[in-house]
Amino acid sequence: MACINPDGTLAPSAIQVLREAEQPKTAAELAQISGLPLFRVRSSLRELVQAGLLREDGDHFVLTESGRAKLE
């Protein structure tokens, strides 16, 4: 299941991951906090990084300015 819809809107799980990533977190931390399965979080992270809404910093994921704007 895609986390970014064809019209550019975000799926609820993507919004949840982005909100939790305002402070750097690992995929496992994001899964634990969000209650989403780790496989779903990892899939969302790949898509959100590719879209420029998150960036990787080592094994942590951080919200970008573009990601912050999507949440507004």
N, CA, C and O atoms as a Maestro MAE file, in Angstrom:
{
 s_m_m2io_version
 :::
 2.0.0
}

f_m_ct {
 s_m_title
 :::
 protein
 m_atom[288] {
  # First column is atom index #
  i_m_mmod_type
  r_m_x_coord
  r_m_y_coord
  r_m_z_coord
  i_m_residue_number
  s_m_chain_name
  s_m_pdb_residue_name
  s_m_pdb_atom_name
  i_m_atomic_number
  :::
  1 25 0.851 -1.179 0.000 1 A "MET " " N  " 7
  2 3 0.000 0.000 0.000 1 A "MET " " CA " 6
  3 2 0.892 1.237 0.000 1 A "MET " " C  " 6
  4 15 1.761 1.380 0.861 1 A "MET " " O  " 8
  5 25 0.682 2.116 -0.951 2 A "ALA " " N  " 7
  6 3 1.482 3.324 -1.086 2 A "ALA " " CA " 6
  7 2 1.153 4.316 0.020 2 A "ALA " " C  " 6
  8 15 0.012 4.404 0.475 2 A "ALA " " O  " 8
  9 25 2.157 5.052 0.441 3 A "CYS " " N  " 7
  10 3 1.895 6.046 1.482 3 A "CYS " " CA " 6
  11 2 1.657 7.428 0.882 3 A "CYS " " C  " 6
  12 15 1.179 8.334 1.564 3 A "CYS " " O  " 8
  13 25 1.994 7.586 -0.403 4 A "ILE " " N  " 7
  14 3 1.703 8.836 -1.100 4 A "ILE " " CA " 6
  15 2 0.736 8.501 -2.230 4 A "ILE " " C  " 6
  16 15 1.059 7.723 -3.128 4 A "ILE " " O  " 8
  17 25 -0.433 9.087 -2.176 5 A "ASN " " N  " 7
  18 3 -1.470 8.836 -3.169 5 A "ASN " " CA " 6
  19 2 -1.117 9.497 -4.497 5 A "ASN " " C  " 6
  20 15 -0.314 10.430 -4.523 5 A "ASN " " O  " 8
  21 25 -1.701 9.031 -5.602 6 A "PRO " " N  " 7
  22 3 -1.411 9.624 -6.918 6 A "PRO " " CA " 6
  23 2 -1.657 11.134 -6.977 6 A "PRO " " C  " 6
  24 15 -1.006 11.836 -7.750 6 A "PRO " " O  " 8
  25 25 -2.588 11.634 -6.168 7 A "ASP " " N  " 7
  26 3 -2.851 13.083 -6.179 7 A "ASP " " CA " 6
  27 2 -1.909 13.866 -5.264 7 A "ASP " " C  " 6
  28 15 -2.068 15.075 -5.098 7 A "ASP " " O  " 8
  29 25 -0.921 13.173 -4.665 8 A "GLY " " N  " 7
  30 3 0.062 13.843 -3.823 8 A "GLY " " CA " 6
  31 2 -0.303 13.908 -2.354 8 A "GLY " " C  " 6
  32 15 0.519 14.321 -1.536 8 A "GLY " " O  " 8
  33 25 -1.506 13.513 -2.005 9 A "THR " " N  " 7
  34 3 -1.891 13.499 -0.589 9 A "THR " " CA " 6
  35 2 -1.235 12.310 0.097 9 A "THR " " C  " 6
  36 15 -0.834 11.339 -0.543 9 A "THR " " O  " 8
  37 25 -1.140 12.414 1.406 10 A "LEU " " N  " 7
  38 3 -0.496 11.366 2.192 10 A "LEU " " CA " 6
  39 2 -1.517 10.445 2.829 10 A "LEU " " C  " 6
  40 15 -2.575 10.882 3.281 10 A "LEU " " O  " 8
  41 25 -1.186 9.167 2.858 11 A "ALA " " N  " 7
  42 3 -2.008 8.192 3.567 11 A "ALA " " CA " 6
  43 2 -1.863 8.450 5.073 11 A "ALA " " C  " 6
  44 15 -0.853 9.005 5.504 11 A "ALA " " O  " 8
  45 25 -2.846 8.059 5.866 12 A "PRO " " N  " 7
  46 3 -2.762 8.271 7.318 12 A "PRO " " CA " 6
  47 2 -1.487 7.706 7.948 12 A "PRO " " C  " 6
  48 15 -0.925 8.314 8.859 12 A "PRO " " O  " 8
  49 25 -1.032 6.556 7.471 13 A "SER " " N  " 7
  50 3 0.194 5.979 8.044 13 A "SER " " CA " 6
  51 2 1.406 6.856 7.735 13 A "SER " " C  " 6
  52 15 2.306 6.969 8.568 13 A "SER " " O  " 8
  53 25 1.448 7.473 6.563 14 A "ALA " " N  " 7
  54 3 2.558 8.360 6.205 14 A "ALA " " CA " 6
  55 2 2.549 9.604 7.073 14 A "ALA " " C  " 6
  56 15 3.601 10.060 7.521 14 A "ALA " " O  " 8
  57 25 1.385 10.147 7.311 15 A "ILE " " N  " 7
  58 3 1.275 11.326 8.184 15 A "ILE " " CA " 6
  59 2 1.772 10.989 9.575 15 A "ILE " " C  " 6
  60 15 2.486 11.777 10.196 15 A "ILE " " O  " 8
  61 25 1.399 9.829 10.059 16 A "GLN " " N  " 7
  62 3 1.821 9.402 11.391 16 A "GLN " " CA " 6
  63 2 3.346 9.266 11.459 16 A "GLN " " C  " 6
  64 15 3.961 9.718 12.425 16 A "GLN " " O  " 8
  65 25 3.952 8.654 10.456 17 A "VAL " " N  " 7
  66 3 5.407 8.492 10.429 17 A "VAL " " CA " 6
  67 2 6.086 9.855 10.351 17 A "VAL " " C  " 6
  68 15 7.060 10.093 11.065 17 A "VAL " " O  " 8
  69 25 5.599 10.750 9.505 18 A "LEU " " N  " 7
  70 3 6.202 12.078 9.391 18 A "LEU " " CA " 6
  71 2 6.129 12.838 10.712 18 A "LEU " " C  " 6
  72 15 7.104 13.466 11.124 18 A "LEU " " O  " 8
  73 25 4.991 12.784 11.366 19 A "ARG " " N  " 7
  74 3 4.852 13.495 12.650 19 A "ARG " " CA " 6
  75 2 5.829 12.974 13.688 19 A "ARG " " C  " 6
  76 15 6.408 13.748 14.451 19 A "ARG " " O  " 8
  77 25 6.010 11.677 13.714 20 A "GLU " " N  " 7
  78 3 6.925 11.073 14.691 20 A "GLU " " CA " 6
  79 2 8.384 11.351 14.367 20 A "GLU " " C  " 6
  80 15 9.235 11.275 15.253 20 A "GLU " " O  " 8
  81 25 8.693 11.674 13.105 21 A "ALA " " N  " 7
  82 3 10.070 11.882 12.673 21 A "ALA " " CA " 6
  83 2 10.534 13.329 12.833 21 A "ALA " " C  " 6
  84 15 11.600 13.687 12.331 21 A "ALA " " O  " 8
  85 25 9.763 14.160 13.516 22 A "GLU " " N  " 7
  86 3 10.224 15.538 13.743 22 A "GLU " " CA " 6
  87 2 11.529 15.533 14.531 22 A "GLU " " C  " 6
  88 15 12.385 16.396 14.335 22 A "GLU " " O  " 8
  89 25 11.673 14.568 15.414 23 A "GLN " " N  " 7
  90 3 12.940 14.324 16.095 23 A "GLN " " CA " 6
  91 2 13.529 13.062 15.476 23 A "GLN " " C  " 6
  92 15 12.786 12.112 15.229 23 A "GLN " " O  " 8
  93 25 14.838 13.014 15.215 24 A "PRO " " N  " 7
  94 3 15.431 11.845 14.557 24 A "PRO " " CA " 6
  95 2 15.092 10.542 15.289 24 A "PRO " " C  " 6
  96 15 15.209 10.440 16.510 24 A "PRO " " O  " 8
  97 25 14.669 9.557 14.499 25 A "LYS " " N  " 7
  98 3 14.324 8.249 15.051 25 A "LYS " " CA " 6
  99 2 14.703 7.171 14.050 25 A "LYS " " C  " 6
  100 15 14.761 7.415 12.845 25 A "LYS " " O  " 8
  101 25 14.960 5.979 14.564 26 A "THR " " N  " 7
  102 3 15.227 4.823 13.707 26 A "THR " " CA " 6
  103 2 13.901 4.241 13.231 26 A "THR " " C  " 6
  104 15 12.835 4.596 13.733 26 A "THR " " O  " 8
  105 25 13.985 3.345 12.257 27 A "ALA " " N  " 7
  106 3 12.781 2.675 11.768 27 A "ALA " " CA " 6
  107 2 12.112 1.902 12.899 27 A "ALA " " C  " 6
  108 15 10.888 1.923 13.022 27 A "ALA " " O  " 8
  109 25 12.898 1.226 13.717 28 A "ALA " " N  " 7
  110 3 12.333 0.447 14.827 28 A "ALA " " CA " 6
  111 2 11.643 1.354 15.840 28 A "ALA " " C  " 6
  112 15 10.577 1.015 16.353 28 A "ALA " " O  " 8
  113 25 12.245 2.503 16.130 29 A "GLU " " N  " 7
  114 3 11.616 3.447 17.068 29 A "GLU " " CA " 6
  115 2 10.303 3.974 16.499 29 A "GLU " " C  " 6
  116 15 9.314 4.094 17.222 29 A "GLU " " O  " 8
  117 25 10.294 4.287 15.211 30 A "LEU " " N  " 7
  118 3 9.070 4.784 14.574 30 A "LEU " " CA " 6
  119 2 7.974 3.729 14.603 30 A "LEU " " C  " 6
  120 15 6.808 4.051 14.829 30 A "LEU " " O  " 8
  121 25 8.341 2.476 14.377 31 A "ALA " " N  " 7
  122 3 7.357 1.397 14.416 31 A "ALA " " CA " 6
  123 2 6.792 1.245 15.830 31 A "ALA " " C  " 6
  124 15 5.585 1.087 16.012 31 A "ALA " " O  " 8
  125 25 7.664 1.293 16.812 32 A "GLN " " N  " 7
  126 3 7.211 1.126 18.194 32 A "GLN " " CA " 6
  127 2 6.289 2.270 18.618 32 A "GLN " " C  " 6
  128 15 5.245 2.030 19.225 32 A "GLN " " O  " 8
  129 25 6.660 3.489 18.309 33 A "ILE " " N  " 7
  130 3 5.870 4.658 18.717 33 A "ILE " " CA " 6
  131 2 4.532 4.705 17.976 33 A "ILE " " C  " 6
  132 15 3.495 5.002 18.570 33 A "ILE " " O  " 8
  133 25 4.565 4.409 16.675 34 A "SER " " N  " 7
  134 3 3.347 4.517 15.863 34 A "SER " " CA " 6
  135 2 2.414 3.325 16.029 34 A "SER " " C  " 6
  136 15 1.215 3.431 15.771 34 A "SER " " O  " 8
  137 25 2.956 2.203 16.454 35 A "GLY " " N  " 7
  138 3 2.144 0.993 16.547 35 A "GLY " " CA " 6
  139 2 1.969 0.304 15.205 35 A "GLY " " C  " 6
  140 15 1.219 -0.667 15.098 35 A "GLY " " O  " 8
  141 25 2.656 0.800 14.176 36 A "LEU " " N  " 7
  142 3 2.591 0.190 12.849 36 A "LEU " " CA " 6
  143 2 3.617 -0.934 12.755 36 A "LEU " " C  " 6
  144 15 4.650 -0.883 13.422 36 A "LEU " " O  " 8
  145 25 3.345 -1.946 11.937 37 A "PRO " " N  " 7
  146 3 4.327 -3.020 11.753 37 A "PRO " " CA " 6
  147 2 5.616 -2.465 11.137 37 A "PRO " " C  " 6
  148 15 5.578 -1.548 10.318 37 A "PRO " " O  " 8
  149 25 6.743 -3.029 11.539 38 A "LEU " " N  " 7
  150 3 8.040 -2.552 11.059 38 A "LEU " " CA " 6
  151 2 8.129 -2.605 9.529 38 A "LEU " " C  " 6
  152 15 8.691 -1.695 8.919 38 A "LEU " " O  " 8
  153 25 7.586 -3.652 8.903 39 A "PHE " " N  " 7
  154 3 7.653 -3.738 7.441 39 A "PHE " " CA " 6
  155 2 6.916 -2.576 6.791 39 A "PHE " " C  " 6
  156 15 7.357 -2.072 5.758 39 A "PHE " " O  " 8
  157 25 5.807 -2.142 7.371 40 A "ARG " " N  " 7
  158 3 5.047 -1.022 6.815 40 A "ARG " " CA " 6
  159 2 5.818 0.282 7.005 40 A "ARG " " C  " 6
  160 15 5.852 1.123 6.106 40 A "ARG " " O  " 8
  161 25 6.436 0.451 8.175 41 A "VAL " " N  " 7
  162 3 7.223 1.658 8.445 41 A "VAL " " CA " 6
  163 2 8.407 1.729 7.483 41 A "VAL " " C  " 6
  164 15 8.675 2.787 6.914 41 A "VAL " " O  " 8
  165 25 9.114 0.622 7.297 42 A "ARG " " N  " 7
  166 3 10.268 0.626 6.385 42 A "ARG " " CA " 6
  167 2 9.847 0.967 4.958 42 A "ARG " " C  " 6
  168 15 10.537 1.722 4.271 42 A "ARG " " O  " 8
  169 25 8.742 0.426 4.517 43 A "SER " " N  " 7
  170 3 8.230 0.726 3.180 43 A "SER " " CA " 6
  171 2 7.881 2.210 3.065 43 A "SER " " C  " 6
  172 15 8.218 2.861 2.076 43 A "SER " " O  " 8
  173 25 7.208 2.732 4.079 44 A "SER " " N  " 7
  174 3 6.846 4.155 4.088 44 A "SER " " CA " 6
  175 2 8.088 5.024 4.099 44 A "SER " " C  " 6
  176 15 8.145 6.035 3.399 44 A "SER " " O  " 8
  177 25 9.080 4.643 4.882 45 A "LEU " " N  " 7
  178 3 10.311 5.433 4.958 45 A "LEU " " CA " 6
  179 2 11.000 5.517 3.608 45 A "LEU " " C  " 6
  180 15 11.459 6.587 3.209 45 A "LEU " " O  " 8
  181 25 11.077 4.391 2.900 46 A "ARG " " N  " 7
  182 3 11.701 4.410 1.566 46 A "ARG " " CA " 6
  183 2 10.973 5.384 0.644 46 A "ARG " " C  " 6
  184 15 11.599 6.177 -0.059 46 A "ARG " " O  " 8
  185 25 9.663 5.316 0.657 47 A "GLU " " N  " 7
  186 3 8.869 6.184 -0.220 47 A "GLU " " CA " 6
  187 2 8.976 7.652 0.197 47 A "GLU " " C  " 6
  188 15 9.072 8.532 -0.659 47 A "GLU " " O  " 8
  189 25 8.960 7.920 1.486 48 A "LEU " " N  " 7
  190 3 9.031 9.296 1.984 48 A "LEU " " CA " 6
  191 2 10.412 9.908 1.752 48 A "LEU " " C  " 6
  192 15 10.512 11.104 1.479 48 A "LEU " " O  " 8
  193 25 11.473 9.115 1.855 49 A "VAL " " N  " 7
  194 3 12.824 9.600 1.551 49 A "VAL " " CA " 6
  195 2 12.927 9.901 0.062 49 A "VAL " " C  " 6
  196 15 13.451 10.944 -0.328 49 A "VAL " " O  " 8
  197 25 12.430 8.992 -0.768 50 A "GLN " " N  " 7
  198 3 12.474 9.191 -2.217 50 A "GLN " " CA " 6
  199 2 11.719 10.458 -2.622 50 A "GLN " " C  " 6
  200 15 12.120 11.151 -3.558 50 A "GLN " " O  " 8
  201 25 10.621 10.760 -1.915 51 A "ALA " " N  " 7
  202 3 9.824 11.952 -2.220 51 A "ALA " " CA " 6
  203 2 10.427 13.228 -1.629 51 A "ALA " " C  " 6
  204 15 9.928 14.324 -1.886 51 A "ALA " " O  " 8
  205 25 11.497 13.091 -0.839 52 A "GLY " " N  " 7
  206 3 12.139 14.260 -0.246 52 A "GLY " " CA " 6
  207 2 11.460 14.783 1.012 52 A "GLY " " C  " 6
  208 15 11.744 15.897 1.453 52 A "GLY " " O  " 8
  209 25 10.569 13.992 1.591 53 A "LEU " " N  " 7
  210 3 9.856 14.429 2.796 53 A "LEU " " CA " 6
  211 2 10.598 14.057 4.073 53 A "LEU " " C  " 6
  212 15 10.380 14.656 5.126 53 A "LEU " " O  " 8
  213 25 11.474 13.065 3.970 54 A "LEU " " N  " 7
  214 3 12.355 12.661 5.064 54 A "LEU " " CA " 6
  215 2 13.762 12.561 4.497 54 A "LEU " " C  " 6
  216 15 13.951 12.418 3.289 54 A "LEU " " O  " 8
  217 25 14.740 12.639 5.380 55 A "ARG " " N  " 7
  218 3 16.116 12.374 4.968 55 A "ARG " " CA " 6
  219 2 16.717 11.402 5.969 55 A "ARG " " C  " 6
  220 15 16.306 11.339 7.128 55 A "ARG " " O  " 8
  221 25 17.700 10.646 5.493 56 A "GLU " " N  " 7
  222 3 18.396 9.708 6.357 56 A "GLU " " CA " 6
  223 2 19.622 10.385 6.953 56 A "GLU " " C  " 6
  224 15 20.349 11.103 6.267 56 A "GLU " " O  " 8
  225 25 19.836 10.144 8.227 57 A "ASP " " N  " 7
  226 3 21.025 10.621 8.925 57 A "ASP " " CA " 6
  227 2 21.569 9.416 9.679 57 A "ASP " " C  " 6
  228 15 21.202 9.171 10.828 57 A "ASP " " O  " 8
  229 25 22.446 8.667 9.021 58 A "GLY " " N  " 7
  230 3 22.899 7.396 9.581 58 A "GLY " " CA " 6
  231 2 21.738 6.417 9.545 58 A "GLY " " C  " 6
  232 15 21.168 6.159 8.485 58 A "GLY " " O  " 8
  233 25 21.386 5.868 10.710 59 A "ASP " " N  " 7
  234 3 20.241 4.946 10.766 59 A "ASP " " CA " 6
  235 2 18.980 5.641 11.270 59 A "ASP " " C  " 6
  236 15 17.977 4.993 11.572 59 A "ASP " " O  " 8
  237 25 19.044 6.964 11.356 60 A "HIS " " N  " 7
  238 3 17.892 7.752 11.812 60 A "HIS " " CA " 6
  239 2 17.236 8.467 10.626 60 A "HIS " " C  " 6
  240 15 17.876 8.735 9.610 60 A "HIS " " O  " 8
  241 25 15.965 8.760 10.782 61 A "PHE " " N  " 7
  242 3 15.201 9.479 9.767 61 A "PHE " " CA " 6
  243 2 14.734 10.798 10.359 61 A "PHE " " C  " 6
  244 15 14.283 10.861 11.503 61 A "PHE " " O  " 8
  245 25 14.854 11.868 9.543 62 A "VAL " " N  " 7
  246 3 14.557 13.219 10.006 62 A "VAL " " CA " 6
  247 2 13.622 13.894 9.012 62 A "VAL " " C  " 6
  248 15 13.784 13.751 7.800 62 A "VAL " " O  " 8
  249 25 12.666 14.612 9.518 63 A "LEU " " N  " 7
  250 3 11.719 15.359 8.701 63 A "LEU " " CA " 6
  251 2 12.443 16.496 7.977 63 A "LEU " " C  " 6
  252 15 13.232 17.218 8.587 63 A "LEU " " O  " 8
  253 25 12.177 16.655 6.677 64 A "THR " " N  " 7
  254 3 12.755 17.763 5.911 64 A "THR " " CA " 6
  255 2 11.778 18.940 5.923 64 A "THR " " C  " 6
  256 15 10.658 18.823 6.420 64 A "THR " " O  " 8
  257 25 12.206 20.050 5.381 65 A "GLU " " N  " 7
  258 3 11.315 21.211 5.274 65 A "GLU " " CA " 6
  259 2 10.125 20.878 4.379 65 A "GLU " " C  " 6
  260 15 9.008 21.315 4.655 65 A "GLU " " O  " 8
  261 25 10.347 20.116 3.320 66 A "SER " " N  " 7
  262 3 9.250 19.697 2.457 66 A "SER " " CA " 6
  263 2 8.258 18.815 3.225 66 A "SER " " C  " 6
  264 15 7.045 18.932 3.055 66 A "SER " " O  " 8
  265 25 8.788 17.947 4.057 67 A "GLY " " N  " 7
  266 3 7.935 17.094 4.880 67 A "GLY " " CA " 6
  267 2 7.137 17.899 5.876 67 A "GLY " " C  " 6
  268 15 5.958 17.630 6.107 67 A "GLY " " O  " 8
  269 25 7.784 18.889 6.466 68 A "ARG " " N  " 7
  270 3 7.111 19.772 7.423 68 A "ARG " " CA " 6
  271 2 5.974 20.522 6.735 68 A "ARG " " C  " 6
  272 15 4.895 20.683 7.304 68 A "ARG " " O  " 8
  273 25 6.220 20.978 5.513 69 A "ALA " " N  " 7
  274 3 5.189 21.706 4.762 69 A "ALA " " CA " 6
  275 2 4.005 20.798 4.432 69 A "ALA " " C  " 6
  276 15 2.862 21.256 4.424 69 A "ALA " " O  " 8
  277 25 4.261 19.524 4.162 70 A "LYS " " N  " 7
  278 3 3.173 18.584 3.877 70 A "LYS " " CA " 6
  279 2 2.268 18.376 5.077 70 A "LYS " " C  " 6
  280 15 1.085 18.074 4.926 70 A "LYS " " O  " 8
  281 25 2.826 18.538 6.272 71 A "LEU " " N  " 7
  282 3 2.030 18.335 7.496 71 A "LEU " " CA " 6
  283 2 1.173 19.554 7.849 71 A "LEU " " C  " 6
  284 15 0.253 19.453 8.660 71 A "LEU " " O  " 8
  285 25 1.472 20.692 7.247 72 A "GLU " " N  " 7
  286 3 0.723 21.913 7.574 72 A "GLU " " CA " 6
  287 2 -0.608 21.958 6.872 72 A "GLU " " C  " 6
  288 15 -1.362 22.917 7.039 72 A "GLU " " O  " 8
  :::
 }
 m_bond[287] {
  # First column is bond index #
  i_m_from
  i_m_to
  i_m_order
  :::
  1 1 2 1
  2 2 3 1
  3 3 4 2
  4 3 5 1
  5 5 6 1
  6 6 7 1
  7 7 8 2
  8 7 9 1
  9 9 10 1
  10 10 11 1
  11 11 12 2
  12 11 13 1
  13 13 14 1
  14 14 15 1
  15 15 16 2
  16 15 17 1
  17 17 18 1
  18 18 19 1
  19 19 20 2
  20 19 21 1
  21 21 22 1
  22 22 23 1
  23 23 24 2
  24 23 25 1
  25 25 26 1
  26 26 27 1
  27 27 28 2
  28 27 29 1
  29 29 30 1
  30 30 31 1
  31 31 32 2
  32 31 33 1
  33 33 34 1
  34 34 35 1
  35 35 36 2
  36 35 37 1
  37 37 38 1
  38 38 39 1
  39 39 40 2
  40 39 41 1
  41 41 42 1
  42 42 43 1
  43 43 44 2
  44 43 45 1
  45 45 46 1
  46 46 47 1
  47 47 48 2
  48 47 49 1
  49 49 50 1
  50 50 51 1
  51 51 52 2
  52 51 53 1
  53 53 54 1
  54 54 55 1
  55 55 56 2
  56 55 57 1
  57 57 58 1
  58 58 59 1
  59 59 60 2
  60 59 61 1
  61 61 62 1
  62 62 63 1
  63 63 64 2
  64 63 65 1
  65 65 66 1
  66 66 67 1
  67 67 68 2
  68 67 69 1
  69 69 70 1
  70 70 71 1
  71 71 72 2
  72 71 73 1
  73 73 74 1
  74 74 75 1
  75 75 76 2
  76 75 77 1
  77 77 78 1
  78 78 79 1
  79 79 80 2
  80 79 81 1
  81 81 82 1
  82 82 83 1
  83 83 84 2
  84 83 85 1
  85 85 86 1
  86 86 87 1
  87 87 88 2
  88 87 89 1
  89 89 90 1
  90 90 91 1
  91 91 92 2
  92 91 93 1
  93 93 94 1
  94 94 95 1
  95 95 96 2
  96 95 97 1
  97 97 98 1
  98 98 99 1
  99 99 100 2
  100 99 101 1
  101 101 102 1
  102 102 103 1
  103 103 104 2
  104 103 105 1
  105 105 106 1
  106 106 107 1
  107 107 108 2
  108 107 109 1
  109 109 110 1
  110 110 111 1
  111 111 112 2
  112 111 113 1
  113 113 114 1
  114 114 115 1
  115 115 116 2
  116 115 117 1
  117 117 118 1
  118 118 119 1
  119 119 120 2
  120 119 121 1
  121 121 122 1
  122 122 123 1
  123 123 124 2
  124 123 125 1
  125 125 126 1
  126 126 127 1
  127 127 128 2
  128 127 129 1
  129 129 130 1
  130 130 131 1
  131 131 132 2
  132 131 133 1
  133 133 134 1
  134 134 135 1
  135 135 136 2
  136 135 137 1
  137 137 138 1
  138 138 139 1
  139 139 140 2
  140 139 141 1
  141 141 142 1
  142 142 143 1
  143 143 144 2
  144 143 145 1
  145 145 146 1
  146 146 147 1
  147 147 148 2
  148 147 149 1
  149 149 150 1
  150 150 151 1
  151 151 152 2
  152 151 153 1
  153 153 154 1
  154 154 155 1
  155 155 156 2
  156 155 157 1
  157 157 158 1
  158 158 159 1
  159 159 160 2
  160 159 161 1
  161 161 162 1
  162 162 163 1
  163 163 164 2
  164 163 165 1
  165 165 166 1
  166 166 167 1
  167 167 168 2
  168 167 169 1
  169 169 170 1
  170 170 171 1
  171 171 172 2
  172 171 173 1
  173 173 174 1
  174 174 175 1
  175 175 176 2
  176 175 177 1
  177 177 178 1
  178 178 179 1
  179 179 180 2
  180 179 181 1
  181 181 182 1
  182 182 183 1
  183 183 184 2
  184 183 185 1
  185 185 186 1
  186 186 187 1
  187 187 188 2
  188 187 189 1
  189 189 190 1
  190 190 191 1
  191 191 192 2
  192 191 193 1
  193 193 194 1
  194 194 195 1
  195 195 196 2
  196 195 197 1
  197 197 198 1
  198 198 199 1
  199 199 200 2
  200 199 201 1
  201 201 202 1
  202 202 203 1
  203 203 204 2
  204 203 205 1
  205 205 206 1
  206 206 207 1
  207 207 208 2
  208 207 209 1
  209 209 210 1
  210 210 211 1
  211 211 212 2
  212 211 213 1
  213 213 214 1
  214 214 215 1
  215 215 216 2
  216 215 217 1
  217 217 218 1
  218 218 219 1
  219 219 220 2
  220 219 221 1
  221 221 222 1
  222 222 223 1
  223 223 224 2
  224 223 225 1
  225 225 226 1
  226 226 227 1
  227 227 228 2
  228 227 229 1
  229 229 230 1
  230 230 231 1
  231 231 232 2
  232 231 233 1
  233 233 234 1
  234 234 235 1
  235 235 236 2
  236 235 237 1
  237 237 238 1
  238 238 239 1
  239 239 240 2
  240 239 241 1
  241 241 242 1
  242 242 243 1
  243 243 244 2
  244 243 245 1
  245 245 246 1
  246 246 247 1
  247 247 248 2
  248 247 249 1
  249 249 250 1
  250 250 251 1
  251 251 252 2
  252 251 253 1
  253 253 254 1
  254 254 255 1
  255 255 256 2
  256 255 257 1
  257 257 258 1
  258 258 259 1
  259 259 260 2
  260 259 261 1
  261 261 262 1
  262 262 263 1
  263 263 264 2
  264 263 265 1
  265 265 266 1
  266 266 267 1
  267 267 268 2
  268 267 269 1
  269 269 270 1
  270 270 271 1
  271 271 272 2
  272 271 273 1
  273 273 274 1
  274 274 275 1
  275 275 276 2
  276 275 277 1
  277 277 278 1
  278 278 279 1
  279 279 280 2
  280 279 281 1
  281 281 282 1
  282 282 283 1
  283 283 284 2
  284 283 285 1
  285 285 286 1
  286 286 287 1
  287 287 288 2
  :::
 }
}
